[in-house]
C-alpha cells in the first residue's frame, strides 16, 4: 500500500471518528437540555471541563484507558465504539470512491459524491444515536435532512443533461415516497407500537439517499437486522416480547449499507433466493 494512500485512509478515519465524537456530544447535550455550540465539554461524573487533548477521537479513550483523567471514573465505551465504527464506515466510503478519483482526479463530481456520502452517514448516525438514547426520532431534524439531501441530489444530477437528470430525480423521489408509504402502513397497522411517525420521514430520507434499488436493500437490511437483534435480546433476557426497541438505528444501518453496496446486495439476493 503506497504511503500517501495509507495516510489518506488514516486521515479519513480520523475525520469520521471526529464527526462521531461531535454527534455523540450533540445528542448528550440535547438530552440534558444544554447548549452544544457554546459550552465546553465536561466529564459526566465530576463535571470537570475537558482539555483538547482529552477529546482526541479514539486515541484519548485508549490513552486514558477508558477513565476520566480527573476523577478516574469510567468513560462509557459506547462513545469510543461509535467513533471507531464511524471512522471505519468513512474509510469504506472513501475506498469505494477512490478508484474513480484516481482515474479522474480533476472531476469535482466525484468529490461531491464523497461529500454527499459523508453527509448521509453523519445525519443517519445522529438520528440513530438519538433514537437509542431517547426512543424517539426528532422529526424536525429529519425534514431538514430531507431538504438538504434533495439539494445534494439535484446538485449531483446537475452534471448530467437536463432530461435524464430530471427523470433520475423523479425516480428517486418516487422511491422515497414508496419507502415512506411502506413504513406508514406498518405504523398504521401496528398503531405505533415499535415504529413511530418519525420513522416514516426517516424512510423517505433513506429513499432519497439510497435511490433505486438501494432503497429496497435498505428496508430488507433494516428488518432482518432488527429481527436478529430483537431475538438475541429476548434470548439473553435483556428484552421481552412486549418491550420495544428503537427501529431508527436499523433503518440507519440499512440506509448506510444500501448507499454503499445497494446494487451488490440486490444482485446477490436475486441470484441466491430468486429463480427469475
C-alpha positions in Angstrom: 0.0 0.0 0.0 1.6 3.4 -1.0 2.4 5.6 2.0 0.3 8.6 0.8 -2.7 6.4 0.4 -2.2 4.9 3.9 -2.1 8.4 5.3 -5.2 9.4 3.4 -7.0 6.4 5.0 -5.8 7.4 8.4 -7.0 11.0 7.8 -10.4 9.8 6.6 -10.7 7.6 9.6 -10.0 10.4 12.0 -12.5 12.7 10.2 -15.2 10.1 10.6 -14.3 9.5 14.3 -14.3 13.3 14.9 -17.7 13.6 13.4 -19.0 10.7 15.5 -17.5 12.3 18.7 -19.2 15.6 17.8 -22.6 13.9 17.2 -22.4 12.0 20.4 -21.7 15.2 22.2 -24.7 16.9 20.5 -27.0 14.0 21.4 -25.9 14.1 25.0 -26.4 17.9 25.3 -29.8 17.8 23.7 -30.9 15.1 26.1 -29.7 17.2 29.0 -31.0 20.5 27.5 -27.6 22.0 27.2 -26.2 24.3 24.5 -24.0 22.2 22.3 -22.2 25.1 20.4 -21.1 27.4 23.2 -20.3 25.3 26.3 -17.1 23.3 26.7 -17.2 19.5 27.1 -17.0 18.2 30.6 -16.9 14.9 32.4 -20.3 13.3 33.1 -19.2 12.4 36.6 -17.1 15.1 38.1 -18.2 17.9 35.7 -14.6 18.9 35.2 -14.0 20.8 31.9 -12.1 18.7 29.4 -9.0 19.9 27.6 -8.4 19.4 23.9 -6.0 16.5 24.5 -8.8 14.8 26.4 -11.0 14.9 23.3 -8.9 13.4 20.6 -11.2 10.8 18.9 -10.4 7.2 19.6 -6.8 8.0 20.9 -7.8 9.8 24.1 -10.0 7.0 25.3 -7.3 4.4 24.7 -4.5 6.6 26.3 -6.7 7.2 29.4 -7.7 3.5 29.5 -11.3 4.4 29.4 -11.3 6.6 32.5 -11.6 10.4 33.2 -8.2 12.0 33.7 -9.5 14.0 36.7 -11.9 11.7 38.7 -10.8 8.3 37.2 -14.5 7.3 36.7 -15.1 5.1 33.7 -16.0 6.8 30.4 -18.9 4.9 28.6 -17.3 2.7 26.0 -20.2 3.4 23.6 -18.6 6.7 22.6 -15.3 5.0 21.7 -17.0 2.2 19.8 -19.2 4.8 17.9 -16.0 6.7 16.9 -14.3 3.6 15.7 -17.3 2.3 13.7 -18.0 5.6 12.1 -14.3 6.0 11.2 -14.3 2.6 9.5 -17.5 3.5 7.6 -15.9 6.7 6.4 -12.9 4.7 5.2 -15.1 2.2 3.4 -16.9 5.1 1.7 -13.6 6.6 0.6 -12.2 3.3 -0.6 -15.3 2.7 -2.8 -14.9 6.2 -4.5 -11.1 6.4 -4.6 -10.6 4.3 -7.8 -12.8 6.8 -9.7 -11.0 9.7 -8.1 -7.6 8.2 -9.0 -8.8 7.7 -12.6 -10.3 11.2 -13.0 -8.6 13.3 -10.3 -9.9 16.7 -11.5 -13.6 15.7 -11.7 -15.4 17.7 -9.0 -18.5 15.4 -9.2 -16.6 12.6 -7.5 -15.5 14.7 -4.6 -19.1 16.0 -4.3 -20.3 12.4 -4.3 -17.9 11.6 -1.5 -19.1 14.6 0.5 -22.7 13.5 -0.1 -22.0 10.1 1.3 -20.3 11.5 4.4 -23.2 13.9 5.0 -25.6 10.9 4.7 -23.6 8.8 7.1 -23.5 11.7 9.6 -27.2 12.5 9.6 -28.3 8.9 9.8 -25.8 8.3 12.6 -27.2 11.3 14.6 -30.8 10.1 14.1 -29.9 6.6 15.2 -27.9 7.7 18.3 -30.7 10.0 19.5 -33.3 7.2 19.0 -31.2 4.8 21.0 -31.0 7.2 23.9 -34.4 8.9 23.8 -36.6 6.3 22.0 -37.7 8.9 19.5 -36.8 10.5 16.2 -36.6 14.3 16.0 -38.9 14.9 13.1 -37.7 18.4 12.5 -34.2 17.2 12.0 -35.4 14.5 9.6 -37.3 17.0 7.4 -34.4 19.4 7.4 -32.2 16.5 6.4 -34.6 15.6 3.6 -34.4 19.2 2.2 -30.5 19.2 2.3 -30.4 15.7 0.8 -32.7 16.8 -2.0 -30.5 19.7 -2.8 -27.4 17.5 -2.7 -29.1 15.1 -5.1 -30.1 17.9 -7.5 -26.5 19.3 -7.5 -25.1 15.8 -8.2 -27.5 15.3 -11.1 -26.6 18.8 -12.5 -23.5 17.2 -14.1 -25.9 15.2 -16.4 -28.1 16.5 -19.2 -31.3 18.2 -18.1 -33.7 15.5 -19.3 -32.0 12.4 -17.7 -31.3 14.3 -14.5 -34.9 15.3 -14.1 -36.0 11.7 -14.8 -33.4 10.4 -12.3 -34.6 12.8 -9.6 -38.2 12.0 -10.2 -37.3 8.3 -9.8 -35.5 8.9 -6.5 -38.5 10.9 -5.2 -40.8 8.1 -6.2 -38.7 5.5 -4.4 -38.6 7.7 -1.3 -42.4 8.0 -1.3 -42.8 4.3 -1.7 -40.3 3.7 1.2 -42.3 6.1 3.4 -45.6 4.6 2.4 -44.4 1.1 3.3 -43.3 2.3 6.8 -46.5 4.4 7.2 -48.6 1.2 6.5 -46.7 -0.7 9.2 -47.1 2.3 11.7 -50.8 2.4 10.9 -51.4 -1.3 11.3 -49.3 -1.6 14.5 -50.7 1.6 16.0 -47.2 3.0 16.5 -46.1 0.0 18.5 -42.4 -0.3 17.7 -42.4 2.3 15.0 -43.5 5.9 15.1 -44.2 8.8 12.7 -40.5 9.8 12.8 -39.6 6.5 11.1 -41.9 7.5 8.2 -39.8 10.6 7.4 -36.6 8.7 8.0 -37.7 6.1 5.5 -38.3 8.9 3.0 -34.9 10.3 3.7 -33.2 6.9 3.2 -35.1 6.5 -0.1 -33.5 9.8 -1.3 -30.1 8.7 -0.1 -30.0 5.1 -1.4 -32.1 5.6 -4.5 -33.1 2.6 -6.6 -32.5 -0.3 -5.9 -30.7 0.7 -2.8 -34.0 1.7 -1.0 -35.3 -1.9 -1.3 -32.0 -3.2 0.1 -32.2 -0.7 3.0 -35.6 -2.0 4.1 -34.5 -5.6 3.8 -31.4 -5.0 5.9 -33.3 -2.9 8.4 -36.0 -5.6 9.1 -33.5 -8.5 9.0 -31.1 -6.8 11.4 -33.9 -5.6 13.6 -35.4 -9.0 13.9 -32.0 -10.6 14.6 -31.0 -8.2 17.3 -34.5 -8.4 18.8 -34.4 -12.2 19.0 -30.9 -12.0 20.5 -32.0 -9.6 23.2 -35.0 -11.8 24.0 -32.8 -14.9 24.2 -30.4 -13.1 26.5 -33.5 -11.9 28.6 -32.5 -8.3 28.1 -35.8 -7.6 26.5 -39.2 -9.2 26.5 -41.7 -9.6 23.6 -43.8 -6.8 25.0 -40.9 -4.3 25.1 -40.0 -2.3 22.1 -36.5 -1.4 20.8 -35.8 1.7 18.7 -36.1 1.0 15.0 -34.3 4.1 13.6 -30.8 2.5 14.2 -31.7 -0.4 12.0 -33.2 1.9 9.3 -29.9 3.9 9.5 -27.8 0.8 9.3 -29.8 -0.4 6.2 -29.6 3.1 4.6 -25.8 3.4 5.0 -25.1 -0.1 3.9 -27.5 0.2 0.9 -26.0 3.5 -0.1 -22.5 1.9 -0.2 -23.4 -1.6 -1.5 -27.1 -1.5 -2.5 -26.8 -2.8 -6.1 -24.4 -5.6 -5.0 -26.8 -6.6 -2.2 -29.8 -6.8 -4.6 -27.8 -8.7 -7.1 -26.7 -11.2 -4.5 -30.2 -11.6 -3.1 -31.7 -12.1 -6.6 -29.1 -14.7 -7.6 -29.4 -16.5 -4.2 -33.1 -16.5 -3.4 -35.0 -15.7 -6.6 -35.4 -18.1 -9.6 -36.1 -15.3 -12.1 
